[in-house]
Amino acid sequence: MKKEIKFYYPAIYAEVNNDFDKNIKDYKEKCKELGRTDIKFVYLFEEKELQFDSEPFLNKSLEDRIENAYRKLKWKINKDNIIISFRHSSNAYVDSNVTCKRLYELAQKYPYINLGIEDADITWGVYDIIKANQKLDDIADKIKKLDLSPAEQLLMAYFDITSIPYQKESDDENKNISRAIYSILNSNKIVCVGYVELLKEIMARIDKNNVVMFENFLMVNENNIDYSHMTAIVYLKDEKYNLNGYYYIDPTSDTKRKNESNKFALASFLVPLDMLKYSFYELKTDEMTEKRGIAQLMNVLDSNAKLSYNYITDIPSSVVDEDARPNRSLLNHMINNCIELRRKYNINDEIKMSKEIDKKVRKDLLDDHELCFNCLKSQSKPIELGQLVAMILAVLKKNNFTKEEAYSRVKYILKNNKTKEEKFFIKNKLSRFSYDNLKRFCERYPEFNIFEKQTTTQNNCKKTEMEQTC
């Protein structure tokens, strides 16, 4: 089977630089160099451009821009090789319902143009996009209908996505099949990147203000072998649990894998950043590029299944112990929400920040990784074991668990953590799942005791106390 090859051309570059002829020439030279006549030419807009009728900077409607591009391309490139696509984004300004509606309208208006959404380096047609978004909306709507706090909504979504078995793509498949959101929703493949993307997409539909997720790319050393791994930094604001800060989350750690007995434990759910220093694995920040303050990079993506030129990549953040390298999204969020950062640079909503101060703040955070980490850490207070159990019970109750079933599930999670704590974390007394904390919690709430039997009198008394706490 021939490897699919794509040549990307960002629309904004074409329209600002007016360099159609140069890029068409580059495309034709690449076709000649590779001896292929079927290389796809992808004229790439951003998904956010589907949200508006016109581009303010260019003062042109989206339809005019599409027609103009296609008119210039069709005389010089085989029509079958032309794709006009919109690069997917799950940012707050993108409404998936608007995306589906506008893309459908455009597909009806221009049936002769190959239109779609570009998710990583895979083009998805309008009906695949509508079907995938319906799946996401169904999950989000189910959660939104319930009377849950933001932390509880996040946990319920976490329960849903971690129930999907981990399944890597085969060697002859595009690796993004298991990583890009529309790919994993239209296949049965999903790995670490996919779990983070899926959780991020669901939460963006539920609560864009109180739960904000940022991809967190790490290099992990296990048994002297380095491998890349995607986790997330999540900003969580929840009045019920008095939370307003940044936490580490790794959904992959709670997923089922073929031929592995990986038990659900929540050991890596809402971990305070200060706890990362106790990780058993050696976690290192991603050093792929120092251009982390820039949102996009253009490069070549090569795999067994696909070759893409001028492929646009969003650079994720990379946060580990005492080292934080934020991308533009995380930088923007910190400037608006990080209390310690705003105090340090005297940022307030009543006085508009000057361009000079804004530039200095961004430069300082990009240059001083320890400063950035400490600002995040200062707003990452511990979530006590009792609080987490209260969240679990609230979610299980909404899932129609009986009291006995819910208590049994909590005990199952505590037992798994008793084992997993030793596998994933260096021994300490601070972790909410440390032996000391587990022991203390079980003594206070014997209905969840995993160490020894308690008397019936104690049990009934403490059940009432925990019910009041939850």
HUGITA-V929711 format. One record per run of one state. SS is the DSSP state (a for helix, b for strand, c for the rest). FROM is the first residue (numbers start at 1). TO is the last residue. If there is no record, write none. Layout:
BEGIN
ss	from	to
SS	FROM	TO
SS	FROM	TO
END
This chain:
BEGIN
ss	from	to
c	1	3
b	4	10
a	11	17
c	18	19
a	20	34
c	35	39
b	40	46
a	47	50
c	51	53
b	54	55
c	56	59
b	60	61
a	62	74
c	75	78
a	79	81
b	82	87
c	88	95
a	96	109
c	110	113
b	114	119
c	120	121
b	122	124
c	125	125
a	126	144
c	145	149
a	150	162
c	163	165
b	166	167
c	168	174
a	175	178
c	179	180
a	181	185
c	186	189
b	190	190
c	191	191
a	192	206
c	207	210
b	211	222
c	223	224
b	225	238
c	239	242
b	243	249
c	250	250
a	251	254
c	255	256
b	257	257
c	258	270
b	271	272
a	273	278
b	279	279
c	280	281
b	282	285
c	286	295
b	296	302
c	303	305
b	306	314
c	315	316
b	317	320
c	321	322
b	323	325
c	326	327
a	328	337
c	338	338
a	339	344
c	345	347
b	348	348
c	349	350
b	351	351
c	352	354
a	355	367
c	368	368
a	369	377
c	378	384
a	385	398
c	399	402
a	403	424
b	425	425
c	426	434
a	435	444
c	445	445
a	446	448
c	449	455
a	456	469
c	470	470
END
